[in-house]
Amino acid sequence: MLSAISAGKIDGRTQNVRYRQTQFHRLYDSIVRHLADLEEAIAADSDHTAGEVQAEIFLALHEIRTHYASLDLPASLEREYRVARGKDNGDARRGFGIVYIVPSQYTLFYSAVAAMSAALAAGNCIVLELPVSPSCSSPLLRKILSVLDSDTFAIVQDRPDADFLRNTLVVAQTALDGPLSENSIASSPGCVAAIVDRTGSVEKSAEELVVARLAFHGRSPYAPDVILVNEFCLQAFLESVIQQTAKTVGRMKASERDDRQDDPQENLPGQIIVSGTGWAVVLVKDRDSLLRRKITRRLVAVHSVSSLDDAIIFCNERSISATYTFASPAAAKYVSESIDAPAWINHVPYNMLVGPVVDQIQSTRYSASWFEIPRPQIVTRSRTAGQIRALLGSAVMPLVESLPAIDQRPGYRVGFFEQGIITGVCSLVFVSCSLLGMRILATRQTR
């Protein structure tokens, strides 16, 4: 199986845009044919709501459509024949070769499709690691993906040996024991902090953050792990959170409010504001206990801060994957520039709640360019290369050439110290001349 993938890499068929377009059509059509079964399988495995299941499938199809739309056959042909026409192809790129994907078990379907779509758009062979499991989604995903070319796509149950992985680009959406390859795209889920300033909307922030925290059973890597609220608006924010939590929990069906998860208040010091079976809102006062590990349950943790600077210091002392800041534009600008993490202002990116964590944010979870390597083709010799060629052929050549002049209006030609010297000399001459004149005048009068 993997030998066929290696052969597919060598023959270079994935570099053909028409081939990639055909594979995209096969993948998209297969998903659409199994849409009903897919919804049932995801719901059975995750116990997500119908809306959450549909959101995962919608986003997966969006990834396919977006990457497919990026394939431009005329532009690809123009780049391909630049050298034949005697032109430079300095921005030429090609796929890495083989991409090995270790998908996250959280929203497995979307996580796998998102990485596959970007890798396919870049022109790569793909190997997907999908161990045997009792889940409903895994066998169905195998069936859906069986329509792809077996010479350029494969599913493996066990991880290949190091010799094979060494020459692949590994996409690790889960924590691994060690690096599988020198070339990797790894998801490093850290904690997510929300900041609510008194200049922001308390009601809007409470609504956005409660929905984000409770959705998908609180397991999303982008769900806010702590909400830092300015102490001046803390009480109003808690009241809004209680109201919004009641609305959100009230929309859950009974099976979604079961007690399968651990007690949300377990091992977390603080004051319980409101709670129910499988969910809670807690005001945490012990700062040291916050953001030490990712929260994966329906727990809204609120902490009071004295100022924006206090919130910034709190976040910079910890590993933060993202921030959601609710504040005035000026305050939000200050916060987003002071914390080294992706920032969303006055809203939560609900699409990011599905799938793995990434370091850069764009319209798709992965960019096709991440799966490419530069391969420039240069026809025209540069001026510098011509100069070096001449230097190698002759020892008579100026090595030093003046830098271009700075295009800036000159300042005053007489500096501060020069002006002082001139003033001193003028004063001395004036005094000397005055004394000399007085001496001459006195001499004449005595005569």
C-alpha positions in Angstrom: 0.0 0.0 0.0 2.7 2.5 1.0 4.9 1.4 -1.9 2.1 2.5 -4.2 2.0 5.9 -2.5 5.8 6.2 -3.0 5.4 5.3 -6.7 2.6 7.8 -7.0 4.8 10.5 -5.6 7.5 9.7 -8.2 5.3 9.7 -11.2 4.1 13.2 -10.3 0.4 12.8 -11.2 -0.7 14.9 -8.3 1.1 17.9 -9.8 -1.5 17.9 -12.6 -4.4 20.4 -11.8 -7.0 18.3 -13.7 -6.1 15.3 -11.7 -6.5 17.2 -8.4 -9.9 18.6 -9.6 -11.1 15.0 -10.4 -10.1 13.8 -6.9 -11.9 16.8 -5.3 -15.1 15.9 -7.2 -14.9 12.2 -6.1 -14.4 13.2 -2.5 -17.2 15.8 -2.5 -19.7 13.6 -4.3 -19.0 10.6 -2.0 -19.6 12.8 1.1 -22.9 14.0 -0.3 -24.1 10.4 -1.1 -23.4 9.4 2.5 -24.7 12.5 4.1 -27.5 11.0 6.1 -25.3 8.1 7.4 -22.6 10.6 8.2 -24.9 12.7 10.4 -26.1 9.6 12.3 -22.5 8.3 12.8 -21.2 11.6 14.1 -24.1 12.1 16.4 -23.8 8.6 17.8 -20.0 9.0 18.5 -20.1 12.5 19.9 -23.6 13.0 21.3 -23.5 16.5 19.8 -26.7 18.3 18.9 -28.1 18.1 15.4 -26.9 21.7 14.8 -23.4 20.9 16.0 -23.3 17.8 13.7 -24.5 19.8 10.7 -22.0 22.6 11.5 -19.1 20.0 11.4 -20.3 18.6 8.0 -20.9 22.1 6.6 -17.4 23.3 7.5 -15.9 20.1 6.0 -17.7 20.7 2.7 -16.7 24.4 2.9 -13.0 23.3 3.1 -13.4 21.2 0.0 -15.1 23.9 -2.0 -12.7 26.6 -1.0 -9.6 24.6 -1.9 -11.1 23.4 -5.1 -11.9 27.0 -6.1 -8.2 27.9 -5.6 -7.1 25.5 -8.5 -6.6 27.6 -11.6 -5.8 25.5 -14.7 -4.9 28.5 -17.1 -2.6 30.1 -14.4 -1.0 26.7 -13.7 -0.3 26.1 -17.4 1.1 29.7 -17.8 3.5 29.0 -14.9 4.5 25.6 -16.2 5.6 26.9 -19.7 7.3 30.1 -18.6 10.8 28.5 -18.9 9.9 27.1 -22.4 9.1 30.7 -23.4 12.4 31.9 -22.0 10.9 33.5 -18.9 11.8 33.2 -15.2 9.5 31.1 -13.0 10.8 32.4 -9.7 7.7 31.8 -7.7 7.4 28.1 -8.8 6.2 25.7 -6.1 5.2 22.1 -5.9 3.7 19.8 -3.3 5.9 18.4 -0.6 5.4 14.8 -1.9 3.7 12.7 0.8 1.6 14.1 3.6 0.9 11.8 6.6 -2.1 12.9 8.7 -2.8 12.0 12.3 -6.3 13.4 12.8 -7.8 14.6 16.1 -10.5 12.4 17.5 -12.5 15.6 18.4 -14.6 16.3 15.3 -12.8 13.6 13.5 -14.6 14.0 10.2 -13.9 17.7 9.8 -10.3 17.4 11.1 -9.4 14.8 8.6 -11.1 16.5 5.6 -9.6 19.9 6.4 -6.0 18.6 6.3 -6.7 16.3 3.3 -8.2 19.1 1.3 -5.3 21.5 1.8 -2.8 18.7 1.1 -4.6 17.6 -2.1 -4.9 21.2 -3.4 -1.1 21.6 -3.0 -0.5 18.4 -5.1 0.5 15.8 -2.6 0.0 12.1 -2.0 -1.9 11.5 1.3 -1.7 8.9 4.0 -4.4 9.0 6.7 -3.8 7.3 10.0 -7.1 5.8 11.2 -6.8 3.1 13.8 -9.5 0.5 14.2 -12.1 1.7 16.8 -15.6 0.8 17.9 -16.8 4.2 16.7 -19.3 4.6 13.9 -17.5 7.4 12.1 -14.2 5.6 11.4 -15.6 2.8 9.2 -17.9 5.2 7.4 -15.0 7.6 6.8 -13.1 4.7 5.3 -16.0 3.9 3.0 -16.4 7.6 1.9 -12.7 7.9 1.1 -12.4 4.7 -0.8 -13.4 6.6 -4.0 -10.0 8.3 -4.1 -7.1 7.0 -6.2 -5.3 4.2 -4.3 -2.0 5.2 -5.9 -2.1 8.6 -4.2 -4.2 8.1 -1.2 -4.1 5.4 1.5 -5.6 4.8 5.0 -3.4 2.9 7.5 -4.3 1.4 10.9 -0.7 1.3 12.3 2.0 3.9 12.1 4.6 3.3 9.4 8.3 2.9 10.2 10.7 5.8 10.7 12.2 5.4 7.2 8.9 6.1 5.5 7.9 9.0 7.8 11.3 10.6 7.5 10.4 11.7 3.9 6.9 12.8 4.6 5.3 16.0 5.9 3.5 15.0 9.1 0.3 16.7 10.2 -0.1 16.0 13.9 -3.5 17.2 15.2 -3.0 15.3 18.5 -0.1 15.2 21.0 2.5 12.6 19.9 5.2 10.9 22.0 7.9 12.4 19.8 8.5 14.0 16.4 7.7 11.6 13.6 9.5 13.7 11.0 11.7 16.7 10.7 8.9 18.3 8.6 5.7 18.6 10.5 2.6 20.8 11.1 1.7 20.2 14.7 -1.4 21.4 16.6 -0.4 22.7 20.1 -3.6 23.3 21.9 -3.0 25.8 24.7 -5.5 27.6 26.8 -7.9 30.3 25.5 -8.6 33.4 27.5 -11.5 35.9 27.1 -11.1 39.4 28.3 -14.2 41.6 29.1 -13.4 45.2 29.7 -15.8 47.8 31.2 -15.7 49.6 27.8 -17.2 46.6 26.1 -20.8 45.2 25.9 -21.5 43.0 28.9 -24.6 41.4 27.4 -23.0 40.6 24.1 -19.8 39.2 25.7 -21.8 37.0 28.0 -23.9 35.6 25.2 -21.0 34.9 22.9 -18.7 33.3 25.6 -21.4 31.1 27.2 -22.4 29.6 23.9 -18.7 29.0 23.0 -18.0 27.4 26.3 -21.0 25.1 26.4 -21.0 24.1 22.7 -19.7 20.6 21.7 -19.8 19.5 25.4 -17.1 22.1 26.2 -14.4 20.0 24.4 -13.5 22.5 21.7 -9.8 23.6 21.7 -11.0 27.1 21.0 -13.6 27.3 23.8 -12.6 30.0 26.4 -11.0 28.3 29.5 -11.2 31.5 31.6 -13.1 34.8 31.3 -11.2 37.7 32.8 -13.7 40.4 33.7 -12.9 43.9 34.9 -14.0 44.2 38.5 -16.1 47.2 37.8 -18.5 45.3 35.6 -18.1 41.8 37.2 -21.6 41.7 38.9 -23.4 42.8 35.7 -21.5 40.2 33.7 -22.3 37.4 36.1 -26.0 38.3 35.9 -25.9 38.2 32.1 -24.0 34.9 32.2 -26.7 33.4 34.5 -29.4 34.5 32.1 -27.6 33.2 29.0 -26.7 29.9 30.6 -30.3 29.3 31.4 -31.3 29.9 27.8 -28.5 27.7 26.4 -29.0 24.8 28.9 -32.7 25.0 28.4 -32.3 24.3 24.7 -30.4 21.0 25.4 -32.3 17.8 25.3 -32.2 15.6 28.4 -29.5 13.2 27.0 -27.2 16.2 26.6 -27.5 17.1 30.2 -26.6 13.7 31.6 -23.8 13.2 34.1 -21.4 11.2 31.8 -18.7 13.9 32.4 -16.8 14.5 35.6 -18.3 16.9 38.0 -17.4 20.4 36.5 -16.6 21.8 39.9 -14.2 19.0 40.9 -10.7 20.2 41.9 -11.4 23.8 40.9 -11.5 26.2 43.9 -14.0 29.1 43.7 -17.5 30.2 44.3 -20.2 28.3 42.4 -22.5 30.9 40.9 -25.0 28.5 39.3 -24.7 24.8 38.3 -26.7 21.9 37.0 -26.1 18.3 35.9 -22.9 18.3 33.8 -22.4 22.1 33.8 -21.5 25.0 36.1 -20.5 28.7 36.3 -17.8 29.3 38.8 -16.1 32.5 40.0 -12.5 31.5 40.6 -10.5 33.6 43.1 -7.3 31.5 43.2 -5.4 32.8 40.2 -2.7 30.1 40.4 -5.2 27.4 39.6 -6.3 28.9 36.3 -5.1 28.0 32.8 -2.8 25.2 34.0 -4.5 22.7 31.7 -7.2 22.7 29.1 -10.8 22.5 30.3 -12.7 19.8 28.4 -16.2 20.1 30.1 -19.1 22.5 30.3 -17.5 24.8 32.8 -17.7 28.6 32.6 -14.8 29.9 34.8 -14.8 33.6 35.6 -12.0 35.6 37.2 -11.9 39.2 38.2 -9.1 41.5 37.1 -8.3 45.1 38.2 -7.4 46.5 34.8 -6.4 45.6 31.2 -2.8 45.5 32.2 -3.6 43.0 34.9 -5.3 40.8 32.3 -2.4 41.2 29.9 0.2 40.2 32.6 -2.0 37.2 33.6 -2.1 35.9 30.0 1.5 36.5 29.2 2.5 34.4 32.2 0.8 31.4 30.7 0.7 29.6 27.3 -2.2 31.1 25.4 -3.5 29.8 22.0 -6.0 32.6 21.4 -7.8 35.5 23.1 -11.3 37.0 22.7 -11.4 40.6 23.8 -14.7 42.5 24.4 -13.8 46.2 24.7 -13.8 49.5 22.8 -11.7 49.5 19.6 -8.9 51.5 21.3 -8.7 49.2 24.3 -9.0 46.1 22.2 -6.1 47.3 20.0 -4.0 47.7 23.1 -4.8 44.2 24.4 -4.3 42.4 21.1 -0.9 44.0 20.6 0.2 43.2 24.1 -0.6 39.4 24.2 1.3 37.1 21.9 -1.6 35.1 20.5 -4.2 35.3 17.8 -6.9 37.7 18.9 -10.6 38.1 18.0 -12.3 41.4 18.9 -15.8 41.6 20.2 -16.9 38.2 18.8 -16.1 34.5 19.1 -15.2 32.7 15.8 -17.7 29.9 16.1 -16.3 28.2 13.0 -13.0 27.7 15.0 -14.8 25.7 17.6 -14.7 22.8 15.2 -11.4 21.1 14.4 -7.8 21.4 15.6 -5.8 24.4 16.7 -3.6 26.1 14.1 -1.0 28.9 14.5 -2.3 31.0 11.6 -5.8 32.0 10.8 -7.2 32.2 7.3 -10.4 31.2 5.5 -9.6 27.5 5.7 -8.1 25.7 8.7 -5.0 24.8 6.7 -3.4 26.8 3.9 -2.4 24.8 0.8 0.9 26.8 0.8 1.9 25.0 4.1 2.0 21.8 2.1 4.2 23.2 -0.7 7.9 23.8 -1.1 9.5 26.4 -3.4 11.2 25.2 -6.6 12.2 28.4 -8.5 13.3 28.2 -12.1 15.5 31.1 -13.2 16.4 31.8 -16.9 17.7 35.3 -16.8 21.1 35.9 -15.2 20.9 38.5 -12.5 23.1 41.7 -12.5 24.9 40.5 -9.4 25.7 37.1 -11.1 27.1 38.9 -14.1 29.3 41.0 -11.9 30.7 38.0 -10.1 31.2 36.2 -13.4 33.3 39.2 -14.6 35.2 39.3 -11.4 36.1 35.6 -11.7 37.4 36.2 -15.2 39.5 39.3 -14.4 41.3 40.8 -11.4 40.8 44.4 -12.7 37.4 45.4 -11.3 36.3 47.9 -8.7 35.2 46.1 -5.6 33.8 49.2 -3.8 30.9 51.1 -5.2 29.3 54.1 -3.5 25.9 53.6 -1.9 23.0 55.7 -3.4 22.5 59.0 -1.7 19.8 59.2 1.0 16.7 60.8 -0.4 16.3 63.2 2.5 16.3 67.0 2.8 19.6 68.1 4.4 19.4 69.8 7.8 21.2 73.0 8.9 24.7 73.0 7.7 26.0 74.6 11.0 25.6 72.4 13.9 25.0 73.2 17.5 28.7 73.1 18.6 29.9 74.8 15.5 27.4 77.6 16.1 28.7 78.0 19.7 32.3 78.2 18.5 31.4 80.9 15.9 29.4 82.9 18.5 32.4 82.8 20.9 34.9 83.9 18.2 32.6 86.7 17.1 32.2 87.9 20.7 35.9 87.8 21.2 36.6 89.8 18.1 33.9 92.3 19.0 35.3 92.9 22.5 38.9 93.1 21.1 37.9 95.6 18.5 36.0 97.7 21.1 38.9 97.8 23.4 41.3 98.7 20.6 39.0 101.5 19.5 38.7 102.9 23.0 42.5 102.8 23.4 43.1 104.7 20.1 40.5 107.2 21.0 42.0 107.8 24.5 45.5 108.2 22.9 44.3 110.9 20.6 42.6 112.8 23.4 45.8 112.9 25.4 47.6 114.5 22.5 
